[in-house]
Amino acid sequence: MDEQAAQHNDRLQMERELESIFQDLEDGLIPTFEQIDTLRFHCGLKVYPRTVLKDVFKDFGTIFGATK
């Protein structure tokens, strides 16, 4: 019974996370990388790792580059 309760709690948590993500999408908000990863995971798709350097280059482009 303990295993079933844990699975039930996991399912409820997943439903809450997905409800929150879809509510944000319906409100016109752009999903965060974490939300995208959550959607990909729950759909059975591969979750791609994010690198720290990607953020560094994005910041560099914002400060010095064309996205300024």
C-alpha positions as CSV (number, residue, x, y, z in Angstrom):
1,M,0.0,0.0,0.0
2,D,2.9,2.4,0.7
3,E,4.1,2.0,-2.9
4,Q,0.7,2.8,-4.2
5,A,0.4,5.9,-2.0
6,A,3.8,7.1,-3.3
7,Q,2.8,6.6,-6.9
8,H,-0.5,8.4,-6.2
9,N,1.3,11.4,-4.7
10,D,3.8,11.5,-7.6
11,R,0.8,11.5,-10.0
12,L,-0.9,14.4,-8.1
13,Q,2.4,16.4,-8.1
14,M,2.8,15.9,-11.8
15,E,-0.8,17.0,-12.4
16,R,-0.3,20.2,-10.4
17,E,2.9,21.0,-12.2
18,L,1.3,20.5,-15.6
19,E,-1.8,22.5,-14.6
20,S,0.4,25.4,-13.6
21,I,2.4,25.2,-16.8
22,F,-0.7,25.1,-19.0
23,Q,-2.3,28.0,-17.0
24,D,0.8,30.1,-17.7
25,L,0.6,29.2,-21.4
26,E,-3.1,30.1,-21.5
27,D,-2.3,33.4,-19.8
28,G,0.2,34.1,-22.7
29,L,3.3,33.7,-20.6
30,I,6.5,32.3,-22.2
31,P,7.4,29.1,-20.5
32,T,10.7,28.9,-18.6
33,F,13.4,26.3,-19.4
34,E,12.3,24.4,-16.3
35,Q,8.7,24.3,-17.5
36,I,9.8,23.1,-21.0
37,D,11.9,20.4,-19.4
38,T,9.0,19.3,-17.2
39,L,6.7,19.1,-20.3
40,R,9.3,17.2,-22.3
41,F,9.8,14.7,-19.4
42,H,6.1,14.1,-18.8
43,C,5.6,13.6,-22.6
44,G,8.4,11.0,-22.7
45,L,10.7,13.2,-24.7
46,K,14.4,13.6,-24.1
47,V,15.3,16.5,-21.7
48,Y,18.4,18.2,-23.0
49,P,21.0,19.5,-20.6
50,R,21.6,23.2,-20.5
51,T,25.1,24.5,-20.3
52,V,26.4,27.4,-18.2
53,L,28.3,28.8,-21.2
54,K,25.1,29.3,-23.1
55,D,23.9,31.7,-20.5
56,V,27.3,33.5,-20.5
57,F,27.2,33.9,-24.3
58,K,23.6,35.2,-24.1
59,D,24.6,37.7,-21.4
60,F,27.6,38.8,-23.5
61,G,25.3,39.3,-26.6
62,T,22.9,41.3,-24.5
63,I,25.7,43.6,-23.2
64,F,27.9,43.9,-26.2
65,G,26.2,42.4,-29.2
66,A,23.2,42.7,-31.5
67,T,20.7,41.9,-28.9
68,K,21.7,45.0,-26.9
